[in-house]
Amino acid sequence: MPTDALKVRTTVPQGVVVAGQPFTLTTTVTNPYDQPIEIISYGYQVPYQVQWIHEGNFNQEFAKRSIYPWFRRLLAGSIWNTTAMPPGNPFFYSNIVVPGQPLQPFQTIAPGESNGYSFKALMPQWLFITGGQLSFQGVITYRREGSSHTSTFEIGFPFRPPLRSISLGALIGAFLGSAAKVLKDIGPDILQQKPLGMLTSTLLAIILSMIAVVYSSRRSNESQPVLTVEDVWGGMILGFLIGYLGNEFFQTIVPIQATPGG
């Protein structure tokens, strides 16, 4: 089977994948030849960090859940996790295999035209993940002028942790930072002397930490960050510093300017 080269491009929505959230990977093929080509199959060497969603299982599960009462749907868990294949399971798409017969093409692309194929996937390990770049290989098998060819291509996309991962780290850090500050300033008798004060200071630290995390995630890339918050550990450090150092450190993250005459 000769190896040839097609014009292949792979994309994901918004150009970045958020771990723990389903995404669609689209492969677009452009025919550079003067003759039409017939696509026989798409194959992907899916890495262990990714699970692809079985479309048939997803449709069946969705139809089954659509008749559930609302409370049962809430308890059913994520439909994406239920219909995802094991991590690192290779993905292959073609027409139905008939024993003893060669695979039949399922797409025909005219000269200069483009066509493509999409499937849904998921990066399941979202809590402790750090942003980075993921790359793996794909291969397209096609037929041109009666001869079969393959064209390999590389899939690459950036990924980052979800906001809920960073927020959870900030919440834990704010609690630990507030506790450390109170124990340093007052000592272990705080629970007997001023339990309401400790609760109030902890809640304030948690609120400020959540605001700082959201502000940092929405801030322009052109601004110079005081503290880089990219994962759950960064969120934990941010929350701890706000809980321990208080409003002064919070204002270095979220600058607040008083209005004239205020």
C-alpha positions in Angstrom: 0.0 0.0 0.0 1.8 3.2 -1.1 2.2 6.1 1.3 1.2 9.4 0.0 0.4 12.9 1.4 -2.9 14.6 1.6 -3.6 18.1 2.9 -4.9 17.3 6.3 -5.8 19.7 9.1 -7.2 18.9 12.6 -8.9 21.4 14.8 -10.6 21.6 18.2 -13.2 24.3 19.2 -11.6 27.6 20.4 -8.2 26.0 19.7 -7.8 24.7 23.2 -9.2 21.7 25.2 -10.4 22.1 28.7 -9.8 18.9 30.7 -12.9 17.3 32.0 -15.1 18.9 29.3 -16.0 17.0 26.1 -14.6 18.4 22.9 -15.0 17.7 19.2 -11.9 16.9 17.1 -12.4 17.6 13.4 -10.1 16.3 10.7 -10.4 18.1 7.4 -9.0 16.6 4.2 -8.3 18.6 1.0 -7.8 16.7 -2.3 -4.6 18.1 -4.0 -4.9 15.8 -7.0 -6.5 16.2 -10.4 -8.5 13.0 -9.8 -11.2 12.4 -7.1 -10.1 10.4 -4.1 -12.2 7.9 -2.0 -11.7 7.9 1.8 -11.7 4.4 3.2 -10.9 5.0 6.8 -9.7 7.4 9.5 -7.4 6.0 12.3 -6.1 7.8 15.4 -3.5 6.6 17.9 -5.3 8.1 20.9 -3.0 8.7 23.9 -3.8 7.5 27.4 -4.8 11.1 28.5 -7.8 11.0 26.1 -11.0 9.0 25.9 -13.1 9.0 22.8 -16.9 9.0 23.0 -18.6 6.0 21.4 -21.3 7.8 19.3 -23.7 4.8 19.1 -23.5 4.2 22.8 -24.0 7.9 23.5 -27.1 8.1 21.3 -28.6 5.1 23.0 -27.9 6.3 26.5 -29.3 9.8 25.6 -32.5 8.3 24.3 -32.8 6.1 27.4 -32.2 9.0 29.8 -34.7 11.3 28.0 -37.6 9.3 29.4 -36.2 9.2 33.0 -37.8 11.5 35.6 -35.7 14.5 36.5 -34.5 13.1 39.8 -33.2 9.9 38.2 -31.4 12.0 35.5 -29.6 13.9 38.3 -28.5 10.6 39.9 -27.5 8.9 36.7 -24.0 10.5 36.5 -22.3 12.0 33.5 -23.4 10.6 30.2 -20.0 11.4 28.7 -18.1 9.2 31.3 -20.7 6.4 30.8 -20.1 6.3 27.0 -16.4 7.0 26.9 -14.0 4.3 25.8 -11.0 3.3 28.0 -8.1 5.8 28.1 -5.7 5.4 25.2 -8.0 3.1 23.2 -7.2 3.6 19.4 -10.0 5.1 17.3 -10.8 3.7 13.8 -13.7 4.7 11.6 -14.7 3.1 8.3 -17.7 1.4 6.6 -19.0 -1.8 8.1 -16.4 -4.6 7.7 -17.6 -7.5 5.6 -15.6 -10.7 6.1 -13.6 -11.6 3.0 -14.2 -8.3 1.3 -12.1 -5.2 1.2 -13.2 -2.1 3.0 -15.5 0.2 0.9 -15.0 4.0 0.8 -17.5 6.2 2.6 -16.4 9.6 1.3 -15.5 10.8 -2.2 -13.6 14.1 -2.5 -13.4 15.9 -5.8 -10.2 17.6 -7.0 -9.5 20.7 -5.0 -12.5 20.1 -2.6 -12.5 19.3 1.1 -14.3 17.0 3.4 -13.9 15.8 6.9 -14.8 13.7 9.9 -15.4 14.6 13.5 -15.7 12.7 16.8 -16.1 13.7 20.4 -13.5 13.0 23.1 -12.7 13.8 26.7 -9.6 14.4 28.9 -11.0 12.8 32.0 -8.2 13.6 34.6 -9.1 17.3 35.2 -8.4 17.9 38.9 -4.6 17.7 39.2 -3.8 18.3 35.5 -1.5 21.1 34.4 -1.8 22.8 31.1 0.3 21.7 28.2 0.4 20.5 24.6 -0.8 17.0 23.5 0.3 15.4 20.2 -0.5 12.1 18.7 -0.6 10.5 15.2 -3.4 9.8 12.8 -3.6 8.0 9.5 -6.0 8.2 6.5 -6.5 5.3 4.1 -7.8 6.4 0.7 -8.0 5.2 -2.9 -6.9 7.1 -6.0 -7.1 5.8 -9.5 -7.8 2.3 -8.2 -4.7 2.2 -5.9 -4.8 2.4 -2.1 -2.7 4.9 -0.3 -2.2 6.1 3.3 -1.5 9.5 4.6 -0.2 10.1 8.1 -0.7 13.3 10.0 0.0 14.7 13.4 -2.7 15.9 15.8 -1.8 18.6 18.3 -3.7 20.9 20.6 -3.1 22.8 23.8 -5.0 21.8 26.9 -5.6 23.4 30.3 -7.3 22.6 33.6 -10.9 23.7 34.1 -11.8 26.7 36.3 -13.4 24.5 38.9 -10.0 22.7 39.5 -8.3 26.0 40.2 -11.2 27.2 42.3 -11.2 24.1 44.4 -7.5 24.6 45.1 -8.1 28.3 46.0 -10.9 27.3 48.4 -8.6 24.8 50.2 -5.8 27.3 50.3 -8.0 30.1 51.6 -9.1 27.8 54.5 -5.5 26.8 55.3 -4.2 30.4 55.0 -6.9 31.8 57.3 -6.3 29.0 59.9 -2.6 29.6 59.8 -3.0 33.4 60.3 -5.4 32.9 63.2 -3.2 30.3 64.9 -0.2 32.6 64.5 -1.9 35.7 65.8 -4.1 34.3 68.6 -3.2 30.7 69.1 -5.2 27.5 69.3 -7.7 28.9 71.8 -9.4 30.9 69.0 -12.2 28.3 68.7 -13.2 29.0 72.3 -12.6 32.7 72.3 -13.8 33.9 68.9 -15.3 31.1 66.9 -17.5 33.5 64.9 -14.6 35.7 64.1 -12.6 32.8 62.7 -15.6 31.7 60.6 -16.0 35.2 59.2 -12.4 35.6 58.3 -12.3 32.2 56.6 -15.5 33.0 54.6 -14.0 36.3 53.5 -10.8 34.7 52.4 -12.7 32.1 50.4 -14.8 34.8 48.7 -11.8 36.9 47.8 -9.9 33.9 46.6 -12.8 32.9 44.2 -12.9 36.5 42.9 -9.1 36.5 42.4 -9.2 33.1 40.5 -12.0 34.3 38.2 -10.2 37.7 37.6 -6.9 36.0 36.9 -8.5 33.6 34.4 -10.3 36.4 32.5 -7.4 38.9 32.6 -5.7 39.9 29.4 -2.5 38.0 28.5 -0.8 41.4 28.0 -0.9 42.2 31.7 2.0 41.1 34.0 0.6 38.6 36.5 1.7 38.9 40.2 1.1 35.2 40.6 0.6 32.6 37.8 -2.5 30.5 38.5 -2.5 27.6 36.1 -3.7 24.6 38.1 -5.1 23.4 41.4 -1.7 23.9 43.1 -1.5 27.5 41.9 -5.0 28.1 43.1 -4.1 26.6 46.5 -1.1 28.9 46.8 -3.2 31.9 45.8 -5.9 31.1 48.3 -3.4 30.5 51.1 -1.7 33.9 50.5 -5.0 35.7 50.5 -6.1 33.9 53.6 -2.8 34.6 55.4 -1.9 38.1 54.1 -5.5 39.4 53.7 -6.9 42.2 51.7 -3.6 43.8 51.0 -2.4 40.9 48.9 -5.8 40.5 47.3 -5.5 44.0 45.9 -2.2 43.1 44.2 -4.1 40.5 42.3 -7.3 42.5 41.7 -6.4 46.2 41.8 -9.3 48.3 43.1 -9.2 52.0 42.5 -11.4 54.4 44.4 -13.6 56.6 42.3 -13.0 60.4 42.5 -15.0 62.0 45.2 -15.8 58.6 46.7 
